[in-house]
Amino acid sequence: MKIGNQEKPTFAQFRESFLMTLHQITGMNVNTCDSWLTMGDSEIREKTIREFIRLNEQQYGFEIVLLGQLNNKEGSIEGVIGELYHVFSTMFLVEVINSKIRAGEKRVEI
């Protein structure tokens, strides 16, 4: 799936990007099984999510819009990444469809 020339990242690529952002902000080397709530305080986790969303918006041209806050979500880091990827994937699909409609394509293949 593409938006223009931009391929949708795999979950592994998305996870690695999030972990890199988390490491840059916290300075911590983490395991995805670690508890999300142990990654600094709520403000640090929120900053990580905001920065990750900003970086993705720069790369893909749309913002990940979350319905709820993830900074205090209980569970593993992997769970937070999974939730972000689910929202990202849905919005990526919508952008693919919209870009094809804007281009005037009568048949939209995904």
N, CA, C and O atoms as CSV, one atom per row, in Angstrom:
chain,resi,resn,atom,element,x,y,z
A,1,MET,N,N,0.841,-1.165,0.000
A,1,MET,CA,C,0.000,0.000,0.000
A,1,MET,C,C,0.895,1.241,0.000
A,1,MET,O,O,1.879,1.312,0.736
A,2,LYS,N,N,0.541,2.208,-0.830
A,2,LYS,CA,C,1.352,3.418,-0.948
A,2,LYS,C,C,0.485,4.668,-0.962
A,2,LYS,O,O,-0.670,4.649,-1.387
A,3,ILE,N,N,1.080,5.752,-0.482
A,3,ILE,CA,C,0.541,7.096,-0.704
A,3,ILE,C,C,1.599,7.766,-1.569
A,3,ILE,O,O,2.682,8.105,-1.092
A,4,GLY,N,N,1.279,7.953,-2.834
A,4,GLY,CA,C,2.294,8.457,-3.757
A,4,GLY,C,C,3.413,7.442,-3.848
A,4,GLY,O,O,3.181,6.301,-4.247
A,5,ASN,N,N,4.624,7.837,-3.484
A,5,ASN,CA,C,5.765,6.919,-3.476
A,5,ASN,C,C,6.057,6.364,-2.088
A,5,ASN,O,O,7.006,5.600,-1.913
A,6,GLN,N,N,5.258,6.736,-1.112
A,6,GLN,CA,C,5.512,6.394,0.282
A,6,GLN,C,C,4.845,5.060,0.638
A,6,GLN,O,O,3.618,4.959,0.667
A,7,GLU,N,N,5.671,4.033,0.911
A,7,GLU,CA,C,5.168,2.719,1.326
A,7,GLU,C,C,4.731,2.751,2.783
A,7,GLU,O,O,5.307,3.472,3.598
A,8,LYS,N,N,3.722,1.974,3.101
A,8,LYS,CA,C,3.316,1.825,4.498
A,8,LYS,C,C,4.389,0.996,5.214
A,8,LYS,O,O,4.811,-0.041,4.704
A,9,PRO,N,N,4.827,1.446,6.386
A,9,PRO,CA,C,5.835,0.672,7.110
A,9,PRO,C,C,5.240,-0.615,7.667
A,9,PRO,O,O,4.051,-0.680,7.981
A,10,THR,N,N,6.076,-1.626,7.784
A,10,THR,CA,C,5.645,-2.845,8.449
A,10,THR,C,C,5.530,-2.544,9.948
A,10,THR,O,O,6.006,-1.513,10.423
A,11,PHE,N,N,4.896,-3.452,10.676
A,11,PHE,CA,C,4.801,-3.254,12.119
A,11,PHE,C,C,6.199,-3.211,12.736
A,11,PHE,O,O,6.457,-2.410,13.635
A,12,ALA,N,N,7.099,-4.069,12.256
A,12,ALA,CA,C,8.470,-4.101,12.799
A,12,ALA,C,C,9.177,-2.765,12.580
A,12,ALA,O,O,9.868,-2.276,13.474
A,13,GLN,N,N,9.011,-2.176,11.406
A,13,GLN,CA,C,9.620,-0.867,11.127
A,13,GLN,C,C,9.010,0.212,12.021
A,13,GLN,O,O,9.724,1.051,12.569
A,14,PHE,N,N,7.699,0.182,12.160
A,14,PHE,CA,C,6.976,1.146,12.990
A,14,PHE,C,C,7.436,1.015,14.444
A,14,PHE,O,O,7.698,2.018,15.108
A,15,ARG,N,N,7.533,-0.230,14.937
A,15,ARG,CA,C,7.975,-0.486,16.303
A,15,ARG,C,C,9.383,0.050,16.512
A,15,ARG,O,O,9.653,0.710,17.515
A,16,GLU,N,N,10.278,-0.227,15.580
A,16,GLU,CA,C,11.661,0.228,15.713
A,16,GLU,C,C,11.739,1.750,15.764
A,16,GLU,O,O,12.517,2.312,16.535
A,17,SER,N,N,10.939,2.408,14.949
A,17,SER,CA,C,10.903,3.867,14.935
A,17,SER,C,C,10.406,4.411,16.277
A,17,SER,O,O,10.959,5.379,16.799
A,18,PHE,N,N,9.367,3.791,16.832
A,18,PHE,CA,C,8.852,4.230,18.126
A,18,PHE,C,C,9.896,4.017,19.214
A,18,PHE,O,O,10.110,4.893,20.051
A,19,LEU,N,N,10.549,2.853,19.205
A,19,LEU,CA,C,11.562,2.563,20.226
A,19,LEU,C,C,12.734,3.533,20.129
A,19,LEU,O,O,13.309,3.916,21.147
A,20,MET,N,N,13.085,3.927,18.919
A,20,MET,CA,C,14.162,4.899,18.743
A,20,MET,C,C,13.752,6.251,19.334
A,20,MET,O,O,14.553,6.907,20.000
A,21,THR,N,N,12.518,6.661,19.091
A,21,THR,CA,C,12.011,7.914,19.656
A,21,THR,C,C,11.997,7.835,21.176
A,21,THR,O,O,12.414,8.773,21.855
A,22,LEU,N,N,11.520,6.720,21.705
A,22,LEU,CA,C,11.476,6.525,23.153
A,22,LEU,C,C,12.882,6.592,23.753
A,22,LEU,O,O,13.087,7.213,24.795
A,23,HIS,N,N,13.834,5.959,23.101
A,23,HIS,CA,C,15.220,5.981,23.580
A,23,HIS,C,C,15.804,7.394,23.541
A,23,HIS,O,O,16.498,7.807,24.470
A,24,GLN,N,N,15.522,8.130,22.466
A,24,GLN,CA,C,16.043,9.495,22.346
A,24,GLN,C,C,15.512,10.396,23.451
A,24,GLN,O,O,16.230,11.266,23.943
A,25,ILE,N,N,14.271,10.195,23.838
A,25,ILE,CA,C,13.657,11.055,24.852
A,25,ILE,C,C,14.015,10.617,26.272
A,25,ILE,O,O,14.280,11.459,27.130
A,26,THR,N,N,14.023,9.313,26.523
A,26,THR,CA,C,14.259,8.829,27.888
A,26,THR,C,C,15.710,8.446,28.150
A,26,THR,O,O,16.150,8.424,29.300
A,27,GLY,N,N,16.455,8.144,27.089
A,27,GLY,CA,C,17.820,7.659,27.259
A,27,GLY,C,C,17.866,6.209,27.722
A,27,GLY,O,O,18.935,5.683,28.032
A,28,MET,N,N,16.704,5.567,27.768
A,28,MET,CA,C,16.611,4.193,28.264
A,28,MET,C,C,16.621,3.197,27.114
A,28,MET,O,O,16.011,3.432,26.071
A,29,ASN,N,N,17.321,2.083,27.314
A,29,ASN,CA,C,17.200,0.955,26.401
A,29,ASN,C,C,16.080,0.089,26.944
A,29,ASN,O,O,16.113,-0.308,28.109
A,30,VAL,N,N,15.095,-0.207,26.120
A,30,VAL,CA,C,13.902,-0.873,26.628
A,30,VAL,C,C,13.623,-2.161,25.873
A,30,VAL,O,O,14.114,-2.388,24.767
A,31,ASN,N,N,12.835,-2.973,26.501
A,31,ASN,CA,C,12.317,-4.189,25.903
A,31,ASN,C,C,10.832,-3.938,25.685
A,31,ASN,O,O,10.180,-3.333,26.536
A,32,THR,N,N,10.295,-4.384,24.575
A,32,THR,CA,C,8.880,-4.108,24.291
A,32,THR,C,C,7.940,-4.777,25.284
A,32,THR,O,O,6.765,-4.417,25.359
A,33,CYS,N,N,8.441,-5.745,26.046
A,33,CYS,CA,C,7.609,-6.381,27.083
A,33,CYS,C,C,7.579,-5.566,28.369
A,33,CYS,O,O,6.767,-5.837,29.254
A,34,ASP,N,N,8.456,-4.568,28.484
A,34,ASP,CA,C,8.486,-3.726,29.678
A,34,ASP,C,C,7.165,-2.976,29.831
A,34,ASP,O,O,6.475,-2.703,28.850
A,35,SER,N,N,6.834,-2.657,31.050
A,35,SER,CA,C,5.621,-1.888,31.318
A,35,SER,C,C,5.771,-0.464,30.781
A,35,SER,O,O,6.786,0.192,31.013
A,36,TRP,N,N,4.775,-0.006,30.079
A,36,TRP,CA,C,4.766,1.352,29.528
A,36,TRP,C,C,4.846,2.377,30.648
A,36,TRP,O,O,5.495,3.413,30.499
A,37,LEU,N,N,4.189,2.096,31.772
A,37,LEU,CA,C,4.129,3.054,32.870
A,37,LEU,C,C,5.460,3.229,33.593
A,37,LEU,O,O,5.602,4.132,34.418
A,38,THR,N,N,6.439,2.370,33.289
A,38,THR,CA,C,7.767,2.523,33.894
A,38,THR,C,C,8.684,3.387,33.037
A,38,THR,O,O,9.840,3.604,33.398
A,39,MET,N,N,8.191,3.875,31.920
A,39,MET,CA,C,8.991,4.708,31.018
A,39,MET,C,C,8.870,6.174,31.418
A,39,MET,O,O,8.201,6.957,30.744
A,40,GLY,N,N,9.515,6.533,32.505
A,40,GLY,CA,C,9.459,7.910,32.980
A,40,GLY,C,C,8.088,8.240,33.537
A,40,GLY,O,O,7.279,7.353,33.806
A,41,ASP,N,N,7.843,9.528,33.706
A,41,ASP,CA,C,6.534,9.941,34.212
A,41,ASP,C,C,5.571,10.170,33.053
A,41,ASP,O,O,5.929,10.007,31.886
A,42,SER,N,N,4.355,10.547,33.393
A,42,SER,CA,C,3.304,10.752,32.396
A,42,SER,C,C,3.705,11.783,31.344
A,42,SER,O,O,3.398,11.619,30.163
A,43,GLU,N,N,4.386,12.840,31.767
A,43,GLU,CA,C,4.802,13.898,30.832
A,43,GLU,C,C,5.833,13.378,29.827
A,43,GLU,O,O,5.782,13.728,28.648
A,44,ILE,N,N,6.753,12.556,30.286
A,44,ILE,CA,C,7.764,11.976,29.397
A,44,ILE,C,C,7.096,11.049,28.381
A,44,ILE,O,O,7.436,11.075,27.198
A,45,ARG,N,N,6.155,10.237,28.835
A,45,ARG,CA,C,5.450,9.332,27.913
A,45,ARG,C,C,4.633,10.135,26.908
A,45,ARG,O,O,4.601,9.791,25.726
A,46,GLU,N,N,3.975,11.196,27.359
A,46,GLU,CA,C,3.201,12.052,26.452
A,46,GLU,C,C,4.123,12.719,25.432
A,46,GLU,O,O,3.796,12.798,24.247
A,47,LYS,N,N,5.266,13.192,25.897
A,47,LYS,CA,C,6.247,13.822,24.998
A,47,LYS,C,C,6.715,12.824,23.939
A,47,LYS,O,O,6.874,13.182,22.772
A,48,THR,N,N,6.932,11.588,24.343
A,48,THR,CA,C,7.351,10.535,23.403
A,48,THR,C,C,6.292,10.324,22.329
A,48,THR,O,O,6.609,10.261,21.141
A,49,ILE,N,N,5.055,10.216,22.740
A,49,ILE,CA,C,3.962,9.992,21.790
A,49,ILE,C,C,3.820,11.186,20.850
A,49,ILE,O,O,3.686,11.006,19.639
A,50,ARG,N,N,3.849,12.399,21.394
A,50,ARG,CA,C,3.723,13.604,20.550
A,50,ARG,C,C,4.852,13.688,19.527
A,50,ARG,O,O,4.616,14.002,18.360
A,51,GLU,N,N,6.078,13.406,19.967
A,51,GLU,CA,C,7.224,13.460,19.063
A,51,GLU,C,C,7.117,12.389,17.980
A,51,GLU,O,O,7.410,12.652,16.814
A,52,PHE,N,N,6.704,11.198,18.359
A,52,PHE,CA,C,6.539,10.114,17.392
A,52,PHE,C,C,5.475,10.469,16.357
A,52,PHE,O,O,5.664,10.232,15.164
A,53,ILE,N,N,4.362,11.033,16.807
A,53,ILE,CA,C,3.302,11.459,15.885
A,53,ILE,C,C,3.820,12.557,14.960
A,53,ILE,O,O,3.538,12.536,13.762
A,54,ARG,N,N,4.572,13.513,15.499
A,54,ARG,CA,C,5.132,14.594,14.685
A,54,ARG,C,C,6.062,14.043,13.595
A,54,ARG,O,O,5.991,14.463,12.440
A,55,LEU,N,N,6.916,13.119,13.966
A,55,LEU,CA,C,7.844,12.528,12.993
A,55,LEU,C,C,7.098,11.775,11.897
A,55,LEU,O,O,7.471,11.849,10.726
A,56,ASN,N,N,6.052,11.054,12.273
A,56,ASN,CA,C,5.256,10.333,11.282
A,56,ASN,C,C,4.498,11.287,10.373
A,56,ASN,O,O,4.358,11.034,9.176
A,57,GLU,N,N,4.012,12.377,10.940
A,57,GLU,CA,C,3.321,13.374,10.117
A,57,GLU,C,C,4.274,13.959,9.078
A,57,GLU,O,O,3.897,14.153,7.923
A,58,GLN,N,N,5.503,14.236,9.490
A,58,GLN,CA,C,6.505,14.753,8.541
A,58,GLN,C,C,6.758,13.747,7.422
A,58,GLN,O,O,6.861,14.119,6.253
A,59,GLN,N,N,6.857,12.478,7.787
A,59,GLN,CA,C,7.206,11.465,6.796
A,59,GLN,C,C,6.040,11.081,5.891
A,59,GLN,O,O,6.239,10.864,4.695
A,60,TYR,N,N,4.827,10.994,6.438
A,60,TYR,CA,C,3.706,10.459,5.668
A,60,TYR,C,C,2.657,11.494,5.281
A,60,TYR,O,O,1.772,11.203,4.476
A,61,GLY,N,N,2.742,12.688,5.839
A,61,GLY,CA,C,1.845,13.759,5.415
A,61,GLY,C,C,0.495,13.789,6.097
A,61,GLY,O,O,-0.380,14.549,5.684
A,62,PHE,N,N,0.299,12.982,7.130
A,62,PHE,CA,C,-0.942,13.058,7.904
A,62,PHE,C,C,-0.627,12.780,9.363
A,62,PHE,O,O,0.343,12.098,9.693
A,63,GLU,N,N,-1.474,13.327,10.226
A,63,GLU,CA,C,-1.268,13.184,11.665
A,63,GLU,C,C,-2.053,11.986,12.194
A,63,GLU,O,O,-3.202,11.766,11.810
A,64,ILE,N,N,-1.429,11.224,13.069
A,64,ILE,CA,C,-2.133,10.148,13.760
A,64,ILE,C,C,-3.015,10.815,14.810
A,64,ILE,O,O,-2.516,11.504,15.700
A,65,VAL,N,N,-4.313,10.614,14.705
A,65,VAL,CA,C,-5.252,11.232,15.642
A,65,VAL,C,C,-5.743,10.158,16.607
A,65,VAL,O,O,-6.392,9.191,16.209
A,66,LEU,N,N,-5.423,10.347,17.868
A,66,LEU,CA,C,-5.809,9.383,18.895
A,66,LEU,C,C,-7.099,9.819,19.575
A,66,LEU,O,O,-7.289,11.003,19.856
A,67,LEU,N,N,-7.981,8.868,19.838
A,67,LEU,CA,C,-9.237,9.188,20.514
A,67,LEU,C,C,-9.031,9.391,22.006
A,67,LEU,O,O,-9.744,10.174,22.633
A,68,GLY,N,N,-8.072,8.699,22.570
A,68,GLY,CA,C,-7.790,8.825,23.993
A,68,GLY,C,C,-6.300,8.975,24.211
A,68,GLY,O,O,-5.502,8.798,23.290
A,69,GLN,N,N,-5.938,9.300,25.422
A,69,GLN,CA,C,-4.526,9.452,25.730
A,69,GLN,C,C,-3.896,8.091,25.991
A,69,GLN,O,O,-4.507,7.208,26.592
A,70,LEU,N,N,-2.673,7.943,25.530
A,70,LEU,CA,C,-1.947,6.699,25.747
A,70,LEU,C,C,-0.863,6.834,26.811
A,70,LEU,O,O,-0.248,5.842,27.202
A,71,ASN,N,N,-0.628,8.047,27.276
A,71,ASN,CA,C,0.487,8.241,28.204
A,71,ASN,C,C,0.299,7.506,29.536
A,71,ASN,O,O,1.285,7.206,30.209
A,72,ASN,N,N,-0.934,7.213,29.925
A,72,ASN,CA,C,-1.183,6.490,31.179
A,72,ASN,C,C,-1.828,5.128,30.953
A,72,ASN,O,O,-2.454,4.568,31.853
A,73,LYS,N,N,-1.669,4.606,29.751
A,73,LYS,CA,C,-2.242,3.304,29.416
A,73,LYS,C,C,-1.467,2.196,30.129
A,73,LYS,O,O,-0.239,2.139,30.063
A,74,GLU,N,N,-2.189,1.333,30.798
A,74,GLU,CA,C,-1.550,0.196,31.453
A,74,GLU,C,C,-1.222,-0.851,30.407
A,74,GLU,O,O,-1.932,-1.010,29.414
A,75,GLY,N,N,-0.140,-1.555,30.649
A,75,GLY,CA,C,0.252,-2.625,29.736
A,75,GLY,C,C,1.687,-2.423,29.270
A,75,GLY,O,O,2.423,-1.583,29.786
A,76,SER,N,N,2.049,-3.210,28.292
A,76,SER,CA,C,3.425,-3.201,27.795
A,76,SER,C,C,3.647,-2.089,26.767
A,76,SER,O,O,2.704,-1.508,26.228
A,77,ILE,N,N,4.903,-1.822,26.524
A,77,ILE,CA,C,5.272,-0.883,25.458
A,77,ILE,C,C,4.747,-1.414,24.128
A,77,ILE,O,O,4.263,-0.647,23.296
A,78,GLU,N,N,4.843,-2.723,23.931
A,78,GLU,CA,C,4.348,-3.354,22.702
A,78,GLU,C,C,2.853,-3.065,22.505
A,78,GLU,O,O,2.406,-2.840,21.380
A,79,GLY,N,N,2.092,-3.071,23.587
A,79,GLY,CA,C,0.657,-2.777,23.495
A,79,GLY,C,C,0.398,-1.351,23.028
A,79,GLY,O,O,-0.500,-1.113,22.220
A,80,VAL,N,N,1.173,-0.413,23.527
A,80,VAL,CA,C,1.029,0.986,23.105
A,80,VAL,C,C,1.401,1.121,21.632
A,80,VAL,O,O,0.708,1.797,20.871
A,81,ILE,N,N,2.486,0.482,21.237
A,81,ILE,CA,C,2.914,0.530,19.829
A,81,ILE,C,C,1.840,-0.093,18.944
A,81,ILE,O,O,1.530,0.433,17.875
A,82,GLY,N,N,1.272,-1.211,19.389
A,82,GLY,CA,C,0.217,-1.870,18.622
A,82,GLY,C,C,-0.997,-0.978,18.426
A,82,GLY,O,O,-1.581,-0.943,17.343
A,83,GLU,N,N,-1.372,-0.259,19.468
A,83,GLU,CA,C,-2.517,0.655,19.357
A,83,GLU,C,C,-2.213,1.802,18.394
A,83,GLU,O,O,-3.049,2.171,17.569
A,84,LEU,N,N,-1.011,2.358,18.509
A,84,LEU,CA,C,-0.603,3.426,17.587
A,84,LEU,C,C,-0.583,2.920,16.146
A,84,LEU,O,O,-1.024,3.621,15.235
A,85,TYR,N,N,-0.074,1.709,15.938
A,85,TYR,CA,C,0.017,1.155,14.577
A,85,TYR,C,C,-1.375,0.896,13.995
A,85,TYR,O,O,-1.608,1.111,12.806
A,86,HIS,N,N,-2.280,0.440,14.830
A,86,HIS,CA,C,-3.655,0.212,14.360
A,86,HIS,C,C,-4.273,1.521,13.847
A,86,HIS,O,O,-4.858,1.557,12.764
A,87,VAL,N,N,-4.135,2.582,14.631
A,87,VAL,CA,C,-4.675,3.880,14.222
A,87,VAL,C,C,-3.946,4.380,12.969
A,87,VAL,O,O,-4.579,4.858,12.028
A,88,PHE,N,N,-2.619,4.269,12.964
A,88,PHE,CA,C,-1.826,4.690,11.813
A,88,PHE,C,C,-2.262,3.934,10.558
A,88,PHE,O,O,-2.456,4.543,9.506
A,89,SER,N,N,-2.415,2.624,10.659
A,89,SER,CA,C,-2.783,1.806,9.496
A,89,SER,C,C,-4.144,2.195,8.933
A,89,SER,O,O,-4.330,2.255,7.717
A,90,THR,N,N,-5.087,2.457,9.826
A,90,THR,CA,C,-6.422,2.877,9.390
A,90,THR,C,C,-6.349,4.212,8.660
A,90,THR,O,O,-6.954,4.383,7.601
A,91,MET,N,N,-5.613,5.144,9.224
A,91,MET,CA,C,-5.505,6.466,8.604
A,91,MET,C,C,-4.700,6.399,7.309
A,91,MET,O,O,-4.985,7.141,6.369
A,92,PHE,N,N,-3.704,5.525,7.246
A,92,PHE,CA,C,-2.927,5.342,6.025
A,92,PHE,C,C,-3.844,4.842,4.910
A,92,PHE,O,O,-3.785,5.339,3.785
A,93,LEU,N,N,-4.682,3.870,5.219
A,93,LEU,CA,C,-5.630,3.336,4.238
A,93,LEU,C,C,-6.556,4.434,3.708
A,93,LEU,O,O,-6.788,4.526,2.503
A,94,VAL,N,N,-7.077,5.255,4.603
A,94,VAL,CA,C,-7.948,6.361,4.199
A,94,VAL,C,C,-7.190,7.315,3.276
A,94,VAL,O,O,-7.741,7.774,2.275
A,95,GLU,N,N,-5.940,7.614,3.601
A,95,GLU,CA,C,-5.134,8.508,2.764
A,95,GLU,C,C,-4.852,7.902,1.399
A,95,GLU,O,O,-4.831,8.619,0.398
A,96,VAL,N,N,-4.634,6.584,1.342
A,96,VAL,CA,C,-4.434,5.909,0.052
A,96,VAL,C,C,-5.681,6.073,-0.810
A,96,VAL,O,O,-5.589,6.425,-1.986
A,97,ILE,N,N,-6.823,5.820,-0.231
A,97,ILE,CA,C,-8.090,5.950,-0.970
A,97,ILE,C,C,-8.291,7.395,-1.411
A,97,ILE,O,O,-8.632,7.652,-2.565
A,98,ASN,N,N,-8.081,8.338,-0.495
A,98,ASN,CA,C,-8.251,9.754,-0.840
A,98,ASN,C,C,-7.303,10.187,-1.952
A,98,ASN,O,O,-7.708,10.933,-2.845
A,99,SER,N,N,-6.058,9.739,-1.919
A,99,SER,CA,C,-5.101,10.147,-2.952
A,99,SER,C,C,-5.507,9.593,-4.308
A,99,SER,O,O,-5.306,10.252,-5.328
A,100,LYS,N,N,-6.076,8.391,-4.337
A,100,LYS,CA,C,-6.533,7.815,-5.603
A,100,LYS,C,C,-7.765,8.556,-6.114
A,100,LYS,O,O,-7.904,8.776,-7.317
A,101,ILE,N,N,-8.643,8.936,-5.217
A,101,ILE,CA,C,-9.823,9.699,-5.620
A,101,ILE,C,C,-9.403,11.053,-6.171
A,101,ILE,O,O,-9.920,11.496,-7.196
A,102,ARG,N,N,-8.458,11.720,-5.486
A,102,ARG,CA,C,-7.969,13.014,-5.960
A,102,ARG,C,C,-7.306,12.902,-7.322
A,102,ARG,O,O,-7.373,13.825,-8.133
A,103,ALA,N,N,-6.663,11.764,-7.569
A,103,ALA,CA,C,-5.987,11.553,-8.848
A,103,ALA,C,C,-6.980,11.175,-9.946
A,103,ALA,O,O,-6.602,11.069,-11.113
A,104,GLY,N,N,-8.232,10.975,-9.584
A,104,GLY,CA,C,-9.259,10.683,-10.571
A,104,GLY,C,C,-9.336,9.239,-10.994
A,104,GLY,O,O,-9.928,8.934,-12.029
A,105,GLU,N,N,-8.763,8.355,-10.237
A,105,GLU,CA,C,-8.826,6.954,-10.580
A,105,GLU,C,C,-10.227,6.431,-10.274
A,105,GLU,O,O,-10.759,6.626,-9.182
A,106,LYS,N,N,-10.806,5.763,-11.266
A,106,LYS,CA,C,-12.163,5.253,-11.096
A,106,LYS,C,C,-12.175,3.975,-10.266
A,106,LYS,O,O,-13.137,3.703,-9.548
A,107,ARG,N,N,-11.110,3.199,-10.368
A,107,ARG,CA,C,-11.029,1.941,-9.636
A,107,ARG,C,C,-9.954,2.073,-8.568
A,107,ARG,O,O,-8.801,2.376,-8.875
A,108,VAL,N,N,-10.322,1.850,-7.341
A,108,VAL,CA,C,-9.378,1.996,-6.236
A,108,VAL,C,C,-8.984,0.605,-5.758
A,108,VAL,O,O,-9.799,-0.117,-5.185
A,109,GLU,N,N,-7.726,0.234,-5.998
A,109,GLU,CA,C,-7.198,-1.051,-5.524
A,109,GLU,C,C,-6.332,-0.801,-4.312
A,109,GLU,O,O,-5.581,0.172,-4.254
A,110,ILE,N,N,-6.444,-1.679,-3.360
A,110,ILE,CA,C,-5.653,-1.535,-2.131
A,110,ILE,C,C,-4.802,-2.755,-1.933
A,110,ILE,O,O,-4.059,-2.837,-0.955
